[in-house]
Amino acid sequence: MQRIVVVGTSGSGKTTLTRQLGKLLNIPVVELDALHWEPNWTSAPLSVLRERAESALSGEAWVVDGNYSKLRDLTWDRADTVVWLDYSLWVVMARLIPRTFTRAFSSEELWSGNRERLGTALFSKDSILLWALQTHRKNRRVYTELTSQSEYAHLHIVRHRSPRETRLWLAQAHS
């Protein structure tokens, strides 16, 4: 494992696992959200996003988190491993709700000065909670299809259906 992509629904633990793998393997960590978001929750233009991603992924080893299909040719094509956090919606929401509240109340800066706002999280069409609800089933379908396509036959697919599976796998990778 030298070039790893971690995917899963928002709140599944992609960033946490990516950081753990980066530390364990002593390889750079690339968070696609950090490359994507401009101030005021504005998306970077695609050309800028791709340029940032190409630069961040130019090394021989990295671990990247994010579900950006518009960057899949840069991530999956070069990766040797995809780790899919395919947790139940209940697990995802049980993680995402406290995280969202914690970030909103602490005013934790995420990317480019952006912060989660409780009003947005609870009452907006841009709610991260709504996003997770809307994309959970779709992600399961899309990743099931993608991981069986011949163009990704070079990838070692690691599919975890529970946080316990992920912890055991990480402990095994550590030993």
C-alpha positions, 0 to 999 in steps of 0.5 A: 500500500503506497497509493491509497484512496479512502472513500465512503459517505460523509461522516463515515470516518474517511479523514480519520482513517486517512490520517491514521494510515498516513502516520502508520505508513509515513506517507503524505495525506491528501484531503480532497475537501481541502483542495476543493473548498474556497472561502465562503464554501465556494467550489474551486473551478475544476481546472484549479481543483485538478491542478491542485490534485495533480500536484498533491498526488505527484509523489510515489506514495500518498493516502487520499480521502474523498469521493470526488468523481471528477478526480477519479482518473487522478486518484483511482487510476494511480492508486494501488488500494481503495479502502471503502468505508461502507457503513450502515446509515445508522453508523454514519449518522451516529458519527456525523451528527455529533461531529457536526454539532461539535464543529458548529459549537467550537467554530472549528475552521475546516478549509479556507476559513470555512466553518460548519454552521448549525443553521446550515446543518439543520435547516438548509438544502446544503446540510451535511446531514441531508447530504449524507442521507441523500448519498448513502444509498447512491454511494453503495451502488456506485462503489459496488459497480466501480469496484467490479469494473475491469479498469480498476482490476489493478486495485486492491479493494478493501471494503469495511462494513463496520468500524470494528472491521476497520479497527481490526484491519488497521491493527493488522496493517500496523503489525 
